[in-house]
Amino acid sequence: MHGRERYYEDFTVGEEVTTAGVTLTEDAIIDFAARYDPQPFHVDKEAAAASHFGGIIASSWHTQLLAFRQVIDSGFLGNASMGSPGCDEVRFHEPVRPGDTVRTVLRVLDKRTSRTRNDRGYVTVEYDIQNQTGQSVISWRGIQIIGRRPRDA
């Protein structure tokens, strides 16, 4: 669904969308962490059990990437997405454990047209990754560059 026709003009401040969920398995958590974030509490069951986490937890990078894939699949950003200049206020609220299902609640906080390029605008989005109980596990604010609707459309 990521090819959905959606332009800067289609975003509304206050708009809220919730993505589908994805469930993390212990094997997937360990596999990702072994490749990209091999800290003991992500890859070693015994070390994780002895840690302050009390067991294996997902890498925040893994959780964010899975959640962002759901954002793309939802069509929220649409076909006119032009990337992002960055994100702010990244917070890790709670660990994600094997068996947790995470989904992202997206809230449009602000939007403005570009001062220098009239073919695009900037949409500020709050990304709130929540677990199956609705508890926030990771959040951040991102600025999305979104193309404006072509004049002939």
Buried (B, 14 or more C-beta within 10 A) or exposed (E): EBEEEBBBBBBEEEBEBBBEBBEBEBEBBBEBBEEEBEEBBBBBEEBBEEBEBEBBBBBBEBBBEBBBBBBBEBBBBBEBBBEBEEBEEEEBEBBBBBEBBBBBBBBBBEBEEEEEEEEBBBBBBBBBBBBEEEEBBBBBBBBBBBBBBEEEE
